[in-house]
């Protein structure tokens, strides 16, 4: 489907969304885009070799949005975004994940922040909608909490420099073109791009008010696959950008190893489980208060443990295969991660 005719005034934003077998989520995202108070935009959907396409859903919104649909062979989200960029005409490209939903004031918040900061690249936080399931809220907590690796993802409390992520990431068009867009990495390509933006000397900002709802994975198995690959991606990034690895990135591995040691010691001394119980209580209280639900609090304990140990296991796998054995870049679950 070709791009619609350009509107009279200049388009400020091109929203680029790679999609892989997620037609229902695309419908939710497009519906949320129709509610934006800023209308100077275009939407570009790139189907990344899906077996379950979303073309008919996109066509249903053609009369309500300046939206275009393209289908390409599967090459991963980074390459789908790059393809979308070749079809874009906005001054700023905003890449979103297909499982995101925009609050009505999202583009207004971006516009206001850009008028203050004039950033070359930017990003914003993610949050859970009241309509999410308890499991989705728990997973969102584990990915945004200061008590997990959420402290390095961006927010009011940060443990490391902020790097825009692909679920909510904006780049000035000329910067995107100069740096060549996303690399061919299948995982971690967004952080790699953010690192290259910093290294090129461009201005990168966190816009706390430009947040999105992010649905993420819908069961424990898929969530584990996601965070495991994130751990591997961190080592792949280290091989490309050695200075990108910071002490904070070791925390999930230390948690994983510490948990294994404490569980082993519990066979001889049950009191060794106290640190784990204290951590679980802390997460339960914080998640319960944030979500106003003890059930979400309980699920958040499970999600936080999976998030930390999954990332830690992937990180250790990356060390073993890439650093010790000297293998080339790799990622696990490539064939099933996007399902």
C-alpha positions in Angstrom: 0.0 0.0 0.0 1.6 3.3 -1.0 2.0 6.2 1.3 -0.9 8.6 1.3 -0.7 12.0 -0.4 1.3 14.5 1.7 -0.8 16.9 3.7 -0.5 20.7 3.1 1.6 21.5 6.2 5.0 19.9 6.9 5.0 16.5 8.7 7.0 16.7 11.9 6.9 13.1 13.0 7.1 9.7 11.2 6.0 6.9 13.5 7.7 3.7 12.4 6.4 0.3 13.8 7.9 -3.1 12.9 5.4 -5.9 13.3 5.9 -9.7 13.7 2.7 -11.8 14.1 0.9 -9.2 16.2 -2.2 -7.9 14.3 -4.4 -7.4 17.4 -1.7 -5.3 19.1 -1.3 -3.2 15.9 -5.1 -2.4 16.1 -4.7 -1.1 19.7 -1.7 1.0 18.8 -3.3 2.5 15.7 -6.5 3.3 17.7 -4.4 5.1 20.3 -2.6 7.1 17.5 -6.0 8.4 16.2 -6.5 10.1 19.6 -3.3 12.1 19.5 -3.8 15.9 20.0 -0.9 16.6 17.6 -1.8 15.6 14.1 1.4 16.5 12.1 2.5 12.9 11.7 2.5 9.9 9.5 2.5 6.2 10.5 4.5 3.5 8.8 3.8 -0.1 9.5 6.5 -2.6 8.3 5.5 -6.3 8.4 8.6 -8.2 9.1 7.8 -11.5 7.4 4.9 -12.3 9.6 2.9 -15.5 9.1 -0.2 -13.7 10.5 -0.2 -10.3 8.7 -1.9 -7.1 9.9 -2.5 -5.5 6.4 -6.3 -5.6 6.7 -6.2 -4.0 10.1 -3.9 -1.2 8.8 -6.2 -0.6 5.8 -9.1 -0.2 8.1 -7.4 2.9 9.6 -6.4 4.4 6.3 -9.3 6.8 6.4 -8.5 7.9 9.9 -4.8 8.1 9.8 -2.0 9.0 7.3 -0.8 5.4 7.5 1.1 3.2 5.1 1.8 -0.5 5.1 4.8 -2.4 3.8 5.7 -6.1 3.9 9.4 -7.3 3.8 11.1 -10.7 4.3 11.9 -11.3 8.0 15.2 -9.7 9.0 14.6 -8.6 12.6 13.1 -5.4 14.0 16.2 -3.2 13.3 16.1 -3.8 9.6 12.3 -3.3 9.5 12.8 0.1 11.1 15.5 0.9 8.6 13.2 0.0 5.7 10.4 2.2 7.3 12.9 5.1 7.5 13.4 5.0 3.7 9.7 5.6 3.3 9.4 8.3 6.0 9.3 12.1 5.4 9.2 13.5 9.0 11.8 15.7 10.5 11.9 13.3 13.5 11.5 9.5 13.3 9.8 7.9 16.2 10.2 4.1 16.5 7.7 2.2 18.6 7.1 -1.5 19.4 3.9 -2.9 18.1 2.9 -3.8 21.7 2.8 -0.2 22.7 -0.2 2.1 23.2 0.1 5.9 23.2 -1.7 8.1 25.7 -3.5 10.9 23.9 -0.9 13.5 24.9 2.2 11.6 23.8 3.1 13.6 20.7 2.1 16.8 22.5 4.6 15.9 25.3 7.3 15.2 22.7 6.7 18.4 20.9 6.8 20.5 24.1 10.0 18.7 25.2 11.7 19.3 21.9 10.9 23.0 22.0 12.8 23.1 25.3 15.6 20.8 24.6 16.1 20.6 20.8 17.4 17.1 21.2 18.9 15.1 18.3 17.6 11.8 19.9 15.3 11.2 22.7 13.2 8.6 24.5 10.7 8.2 27.3 9.6 5.8 30.0 7.0 3.0 29.7 4.1 2.2 32.0 1.3 -0.2 32.5 -2.3 0.7 31.7 -5.1 0.0 34.1 -6.6 -2.3 31.4 -3.5 -4.6 31.4 -3.8 -8.0 33.0 -2.3 -8.6 36.4 0.5 -10.6 34.7 1.3 -7.7 32.3 1.3 -5.3 35.2 3.7 -7.5 37.1 6.1 -7.9 34.2 6.0 -4.2 33.5 6.9 -3.6 37.2 9.9 -5.9 36.9 11.1 -4.1 33.8 10.7 -0.6 35.2 11.4 -1.0 39.0 14.5 0.5 40.6 14.8 -2.9 42.5 15.5 -4.7 39.2 17.3 -3.6 36.0 14.6 -0.9 35.6 17.1 1.5 37.2 19.2 1.5 34.0 16.2 2.0 31.6 15.4 5.6 32.3 13.2 7.4 34.7 13.4 9.7 37.7 15.9 7.3 39.3 18.8 6.1 37.1 21.8 3.9 37.8 23.5 4.7 34.4 23.4 7.1 31.5 20.1 7.0 29.7 20.0 5.1 26.4 16.7 5.4 24.4 15.1 2.1 23.7 13.2 1.0 20.6 9.8 0.8 22.3 9.8 4.6 22.6 12.7 6.2 20.7 13.0 9.4 18.6 15.8 10.5 16.3 16.3 13.6 14.2 16.0 12.4 10.5 19.4 13.8 9.5 21.1 12.1 12.5 19.4 8.8 11.5 20.7 9.1 7.9 24.2 10.1 9.0 24.6 7.2 11.3 23.0 4.6 9.0 20.2 3.7 11.2 20.1 0.4 13.2 22.8 -2.2 12.8 22.1 -5.8 11.8 22.2 -7.0 15.4 19.0 -8.9 16.1 18.9 -8.1 19.8 20.4 -5.0 21.5 20.3 -3.0 18.2 18.5 -0.1 19.9 21.2 0.3 22.6 23.9 0.0 19.9 22.3 2.8 18.0 22.0 4.9 21.1 25.7 4.4 21.9 26.6 5.4 18.4 24.5 8.6 18.7 26.4 9.5 21.9 29.7 8.7 20.4 29.0 11.0 17.4 28.5 13.8 19.8 24.7 14.4 19.4 22.4 15.5 22.1 20.4 12.7 23.7 17.6 13.4 26.2 15.1 11.6 28.4 11.6 13.0 28.2 9.9 11.8 31.3 6.5 13.1 30.2 6.6 11.3 26.9 5.7 7.9 28.2 3.9 4.9 26.5 1.9 2.0 27.7 4.0 -1.1 27.0 2.3 -4.6 27.0 5.4 -6.7 26.6 5.2 -10.5 26.9 2.1 -12.3 27.9 3.4 -15.4 29.7 6.4 -16.4 31.8 8.1 -18.5 29.1 8.1 -15.6 26.6 9.2 -13.2 29.2 12.2 -15.4 30.2 13.2 -15.6 26.5 13.1 -11.8 26.2 15.3 -11.1 29.2 17.7 -14.0 28.5 18.3 -12.5 25.1 18.8 -9.1 26.7 21.6 -10.6 28.8 23.3 -12.1 25.7 22.8 -8.8 23.9 24.7 -6.9 26.6 27.8 -9.0 25.9 27.4 -8.6 22.2 27.3 -4.9 22.8 30.4 -5.1 25.0 32.3 -6.7 22.1 31.3 -3.8 19.8 31.5 -1.1 22.5 33.8 -2.2 25.3 33.2 1.0 27.4 29.5 0.3 27.4 29.7 -2.4 30.0 29.3 -0.9 33.5 29.3 -2.4 37.0 25.6 -2.0 37.1 25.2 -4.5 34.3 26.7 -7.2 36.5 23.9 -6.9 39.2 21.6 -9.5 37.6 24.4 -12.0 37.3 25.4 -11.4 40.9 21.8 -11.8 42.0 21.6 -15.1 40.0 24.8 -16.5 41.5 23.9 -15.3 44.9 20.4 -16.9 44.7 22.0 -20.2 43.7 24.4 -20.0 46.6 21.7 -19.1 49.2 19.4 -21.9 47.9 22.3 -24.4 48.2 23.1 -23.2 51.7 19.5 -23.5 52.8 19.9 -27.3 52.8 22.2 -26.8 55.8 20.9 -23.6 57.3 17.4 -22.4 56.5 18.3 -18.9 57.8 20.4 -18.4 54.6 17.1 -17.7 52.8 16.5 -14.5 54.8 18.1 -12.2 52.2 15.9 -13.6 49.5 12.8 -13.3 51.6 13.6 -9.7 52.5 14.0 -8.9 48.8 10.7 -10.6 48.0 8.9 -8.7 50.7 10.4 -5.4 49.5 9.3 -6.1 45.9 5.9 -7.2 47.1 5.2 -4.1 49.1 6.5 -1.7 46.4 4.6 -3.4 43.6 1.4 -3.7 45.7 1.5 0.0 46.5 2.3 1.0 42.9 -0.5 -1.1 41.4 -2.9 -1.1 44.4 -3.2 -4.8 44.1 -1.7 -7.6 46.4 -2.1 -10.1 43.5 0.1 -7.9 41.3 2.5 -7.7 44.2 2.8 -11.5 44.4 3.2 -11.8 40.6 5.8 -9.0 40.6 8.0 -11.0 43.0 8.0 -13.9 40.4 8.5 -11.5 37.5 11.4 -9.8 39.2 13.1 -13.0 40.0 12.6 -14.2 36.4 13.8 -10.8 35.0 17.0 -10.9 37.1 17.9 -14.5 36.7 17.0 -14.7 33.0 19.1 -11.7 32.3 21.9 -13.1 34.5 21.8 -16.5 32.8 21.9 -14.9 29.3 24.8 -12.6 30.4 26.8 -15.6 31.6 26.0 -17.5 28.4 27.3 -14.5 26.4 30.5 -14.4 28.5 31.1 -18.2 27.9 30.4 -18.2 24.2 31.6 -14.8 23.1 34.5 -14.0 25.4 35.8 -17.4 26.6 35.1 -19.5 23.5 35.5 -16.6 21.1 32.3 -17.2 19.1 30.7 -14.7 16.8 27.6 -12.7 17.9 24.6 -14.8 18.6 21.2 -14.8 20.3 19.0 -17.6 21.6 15.4 -18.2 20.7 15.7 -16.4 17.4 12.9 -18.4 15.7 10.4 -18.1 18.6 11.2 -14.8 20.3 8.8 -12.7 18.3 5.9 -15.2 18.4 
